[in-house]
Amino acid sequence: MNTRSRIIQGIGAIALIGTSVVAAGCGRHASDTSTSTAADANLAVPAATVGVAPAGAKPGEVTREIGSAVASIDSLPPEITASSSDTLVTPGAVVEIVATGSEDVTEVMLADGIGKRQPFAFDSTENVWRAYYRIPMKPKSEHPALSVTAKNGANRWHRVWVFFSVGPDQVEVDH
């Protein structure tokens, strides 16, 4: 099989895995997802029911009273993006994952789905989160995926995925 065919098959497999992951994740963690029913209710609340900011609210803080509950900016999950410069990897290779998050991100974790979890380190000079991961020598799939989960101080979270294609141990050279 030539390199072009492998790339096309790899792209198709990544799309299939991504669709499966999204479908498997829908609704499974409904109480922990980035949007809660209280936050959804914020969108439908008529302006007449909005009250005065509760005692202790910070100046400029957006709050909305819903019955006896108060929704605030802290009820929103953080935003995160993650990528790796190396998406075609070999078994045993070390890859760097770089994540950029919103200002409220307090923690970023990397997980591979086979029991390895590790925290990201914040690089204040570039304002990014960094982690390194070693591709297993015998990966369970030709297209492993790593999850990157960001949390904020209110324990809200947002997860994104980084996908890889595992190539052969040695690069074939065409003459």
C-alpha positions in Angstrom: 0.0 0.0 0.0 1.5 3.4 -0.9 1.8 6.4 1.3 -1.1 8.3 -0.4 -3.5 5.4 0.3 -2.4 5.2 3.9 -3.0 8.9 4.4 -6.5 8.7 2.8 -7.4 5.7 5.0 -6.0 7.5 8.0 -8.1 10.5 7.4 -11.2 8.4 7.0 -10.4 6.5 10.2 -9.9 9.7 12.1 -13.2 11.0 10.9 -14.9 7.7 11.9 -13.3 7.7 15.4 -14.1 11.4 15.9 -17.8 10.8 15.0 -17.9 7.8 17.3 -16.3 9.7 20.2 -18.8 12.6 19.8 -21.8 10.2 19.5 -20.6 8.2 22.5 -20.2 11.3 24.6 -23.5 12.8 23.9 -25.7 12.8 27.0 -23.5 10.5 29.0 -22.3 13.3 31.2 -25.3 15.5 31.0 -24.9 17.0 34.5 -21.2 17.8 33.9 -21.4 19.2 30.4 -20.5 22.7 29.5 -24.1 23.9 29.5 -26.5 23.4 32.4 -30.2 23.6 32.4 -29.9 26.7 34.6 -27.6 28.3 32.0 -30.1 27.3 29.2 -32.9 28.9 31.2 -30.9 32.2 31.1 -31.5 32.5 27.4 -35.3 32.2 27.7 -35.8 34.5 30.8 -37.9 37.5 30.0 -36.2 40.8 30.9 -39.0 41.6 33.4 -37.8 38.8 35.7 -34.2 40.0 35.9 -33.6 41.4 39.3 -31.0 43.5 41.1 -27.5 41.9 41.5 -27.3 39.9 44.7 -25.3 41.1 47.6 -21.6 40.4 47.2 -21.7 40.6 43.4 -18.6 42.2 41.9 -19.0 45.4 39.9 -19.4 44.7 36.3 -20.2 41.0 37.0 -23.1 39.8 34.9 -25.7 38.0 36.9 -29.3 37.1 36.3 -31.8 36.1 38.9 -33.9 33.0 38.0 -36.4 32.4 40.8 -34.2 31.9 43.8 -31.1 30.8 41.7 -28.5 33.2 40.4 -26.5 32.5 37.3 -23.1 34.1 36.8 -20.1 34.1 34.6 -18.6 31.4 36.8 -21.4 29.0 35.7 -19.9 28.9 32.2 -17.3 26.3 31.3 -13.8 27.4 30.3 -12.7 27.4 26.6 -9.8 25.3 25.4 -8.1 24.4 22.1 -5.3 21.8 21.8 -3.0 20.6 19.0 0.2 18.9 18.3 2.7 19.7 15.6 3.2 15.9 15.0 0.1 14.1 14.0 1.8 11.2 12.1 3.8 9.4 14.7 5.8 6.2 15.3 5.5 3.9 18.3 7.6 5.1 21.1 7.8 8.7 19.8 7.3 11.6 22.2 4.8 14.3 21.1 4.2 17.7 22.6 0.6 18.8 23.1 0.0 22.6 23.4 -3.3 23.9 24.7 -4.6 27.5 24.8 -7.4 28.3 27.2 -9.6 31.1 28.4 -8.3 33.2 31.3 -10.4 31.3 33.8 -8.7 27.9 33.2 -7.0 26.7 36.4 -6.2 23.1 35.4 -5.6 21.2 32.2 -5.4 17.3 32.1 -4.3 14.9 29.4 -5.8 11.4 29.2 -5.2 8.6 26.7 -8.1 6.3 27.6 -5.9 3.5 28.7 -5.3 4.7 32.2 -2.6 7.3 31.7 -3.5 10.8 33.0 -1.1 13.7 33.5 -1.4 17.4 34.1 -0.3 20.1 31.7 2.2 22.7 32.9 1.4 26.4 32.3 4.0 28.3 30.2 3.5 31.9 31.3 6.0 33.3 28.8 3.8 32.1 25.9 0.5 31.9 27.8 -0.1 28.3 26.8 -0.4 24.9 28.6 2.1 22.2 27.6 2.3 18.4 28.1 4.4 15.6 26.6 3.1 12.1 25.7 4.9 9.0 24.6 3.1 7.0 22.0 2.9 3.4 23.3 5.1 0.8 21.6 2.1 -1.3 20.9 -0.8 1.1 20.5 -4.3 -0.4 20.7 -5.3 1.5 17.5 -3.5 3.0 14.4 -5.3 6.2 15.3 -5.0 7.0 19.0 -6.8 10.0 20.5 -5.9 12.0 23.5 -8.4 14.0 25.5 -7.5 17.4 26.9 -9.8 18.6 29.7 -9.7 22.2 31.0 -11.3 23.1 34.4 -12.0 26.5 35.9 -12.3 27.6 39.6 -16.0 26.8 39.6 -15.2 23.1 38.7 -16.8 23.5 35.2 -15.0 21.7 32.4 -14.6 21.5 28.7 -12.9 18.6 26.7 -11.3 18.6 23.3 -9.5 15.8 21.5 -6.2 15.5 19.7 -5.9 12.7 17.1 -2.8 10.9 15.8 -2.0 8.4 13.1 0.6 5.8 13.9 2.9 5.1 11.0 5.5 2.4 10.5 8.5 2.1 12.8 10.8 3.0 9.9 10.1 5.4 7.1 10.1 3.8 3.6 12.2 5.6 1.0 11.1 5.5 -2.6 13.9 5.5 -5.2 
